[in-house]
Amino acid sequence: MRHKRLVDERQSADLVRMPLPALLAALTLAAAQPTDSLSRAERALIRHVDADTAAAFALLERVVNINSGTLNLAGVRRVGAVFRAELDALGFKTTWEDGTAFGRAGHLIAEHPGKGTRILLIGHLDTVFEPDSPFQRFERVDHKTARGPGIVDMKGGDVIIVQALKALKAAQLLDDLHVTVIMTGDEEDSGDPMAVSRRSLLDLARRHDVAIGFENGSGDPHKAVIARRGYTAWTLTTTAAAAHSSQIFTPAVGSGAIFETARILAEFHQRLAGQPFLTFNPGLALGGTDVTVDPTGVRGTAFGKSNVVAARMVTSGDLRILSPEQLATTKETMRRIVAETGPQTTATITFDDGYPPLPPSPGNQRLLEIYDRISRDIGFGPVAATDPMRAGAADISFTAGLVAMAMDGIGGAGRDDHSERETADLSVFPALIKRAAILFHRLSRIQPTS
């Protein structure tokens, strides 16, 4: 046993010292084994993915090492240029949409017209890590994992898109495929106005049958997203008569702005909490005699005294829902509660719709079933739907109602995204590329249903 342990330790040390591309290629050969359900063309795709493993990891390391925090416009453009060159080499017609009109770097769009199902692939180029973050470089952790800014959210997903298309090209299966790629430059912090920043994505969705997002989702390679909750911001402003505190609750003064806000929030909780897939959260509350909130809505100041009835209170929060219908009914309920103000107080609520929801649909379920079958066929195991409560807003949601089938969350696998511990599981990366390549191939040969 002691001899075996020493051998295992030496082998583990050898694995850590092995160059990453060679190591992952070796791991891939010992991983998922394809079944007899794969066609000859699909087996060719698998061979091409395996042969290109080193290039896949070199590309991943290269783009992770370019800072592309959303507000680093030059950095986002640099990452876009890397992927643009890759797609140019595959014969795509690529364009860069300048983002000046919405205060961001812009978007990469690559089009490959062909026959059959029209497939839209969605990625994003930006990360949450700006140039002043200490987290800047790709770092290998061990023989299976690596850390880096955006390595799973979502430069890993972008690389999967490119590498899957490369495999299709190498297997001579890309020529007839109708596929468009859009990689936005502001998914982590959307440009304003959003109607302008997402105009191209909406236009593309209207012209395609299927939309597939390569966000990391839950980070579990055996999960995919077919329903996402949308995001809406809200701001509640309550005003009242300023007066000496000894007169509070009298008919001439009322309860003051802070008590009235507390009543409204309590009613929100009483009437809305517990509904399936609905959450709402007051994240900032400032009340007193004088209140100011900065234009970003995330900080402000308040002045008041314990012996003065508060004259104003501002509360801001978010609202997350699974369908447009749920959003509409929730807004109406909140408006009715706000309108029930007490004596000497007024209250208003405003809503700022951000990302729409991606409701579940039969088409989305069908797409998941196709993907699940592919995963089983390559020997990687089943894929199930992610709980919508664990799926936040993403660009795929803008395609809701515009495409027959949509799915997201099939990008890089890993954990701790949006933190300086963001880590990718590289051992499953080749399998994710294989699943994507075969998915594009099979979709090109079927007729989507609404």
Secondary structure, 3 states (H helix, E strand, C coil): CHHHHHHHHHHHHHHHHCCHHHHHHHHHHCCCCCCCCCCHHHHHHHHHHHHCHHHHHHHHHHHHCCCCECCCHHHHHHHHHHHHHHHHHCCCEEEEEECHHHCCCEEEEEEECCEEEEEEEEEECCECCCCCCCCCCCEECCCCEEECCCCCCCHHHHHHHHHHHHHHHHCCCCCCEEEEEEEECCCCCCCCCHHHHCHHHHHHHHCCCEEEECCCCCCCCCEEECCECEEEEEEEEEEECCCEHHHCCCCCCCCHHHHHHHHHHHHHHHHHCCCCCCEEEEEEEEEECEEEECCCCCCEEEECCCCECCCEEEEEEEEEECCHHHHHHHHHHHHHHHHCCCCCEEEEEEEEECCCCECCCHHHHHHHHHHHHHHHHCCCCCCEECCHHHCCCCHHHHHCCCCCEEEECCCCCEECCCCCCCEEEHHHHHHHHHHHHHHHHHHCCCCCCC
